[in-house]
C-alpha cells in the first residue's frame, strides 16, 4: 500500500466523521430552539421606507450572547439582503431565504458592533438590532455594503424606537 492510498483511507473517513458531528450539532441546536416563536408576518402594506440599504444579513443570536446563533426558521443563515426601515418596523429582504420582519414595537435598541457568530469586521462595522420575539431577546446583525449607509440606518432605527411608545399609546396598547 502506497503512502497516497493510506492517506486517502485515513482522510476520507475522518472528513465523514467531522461532517456527521457538525450535522448532529446543528440538529441538536434546532431541537433546543424549538420553543422559539414564529416570526411575525410581513405586513401586506408597508409605508414607504425611510432608509434602504443593501448589504449582508449576518445572523440572529440570543440577546447579549453574540455566539449563540439562532438556527430555527432560517435565522442562522447568512445571506445578502436589503434592509429597509418602515414606520411598521424593519424588513430584511433576504436573497435565497425568507424575509425577516421585526415590528417597531419589538425593537429594543440598535447599536454598532464589531462581530457576532462567525462574522467579525472592523470596529463598529456591524449594525445590530436588539428585539423581542415573545419572551426571547434576540440580536440581529447587518453589514451594509456602503459604510455611509450605516449612519442613516442607525438614525432611522433610533427614530423608529423613539416613535414606538407613542404609536402604542395612540393605538391604546
C-alpha positions, 0 to 999 in steps of 0.5 A: 500500500502506497503512502497516497492510498493510506492517506486517502483511507485515513482522510476520507473517513475522518472528513465523514466523521467531522461532517456527521458531528457538525450535522448532529450539532446543528440538529441538536441546536434546532431541537433546543430552539424549538420553543422559539416563536414564529416570526411575525408576518410581513405586513401586506402594506408597508409605508414607504421606507425611510432608509434602504440599504443593501448589504449582508444579513449576518445572523440572529443570536440570543440577546447579549450572547453574540455566539449563540446563533439562532438556527430555527426558521432560517435565522442562522443563515447568512445571506445578502439582503436589503434592509429597509426601515418602515414606520411598521418596523424593519424588513430584511429582504433576504436573497435565497431565504425568507424575509425577516420582519421585526415590528417597531414595537419589538425593537429594543435598541440598535447599536454598532458592533464589531462581530457576532457568530462567525462574522467579525469586521472592523470596529463598529462595522456591524449594525445590530438590532436588539428585539423581542420575539415573545419572551426571547431577546434576540440580536440581529446583525447587518453589514451594509455594503456602503459604510455611509449607509450605516449612519442613516440606518442607525438614525432611522432605527433610533427614530423608529424606537423613539416613535414606538411608545407613542404609536402604542399609546395612540393605538391604546396598547 
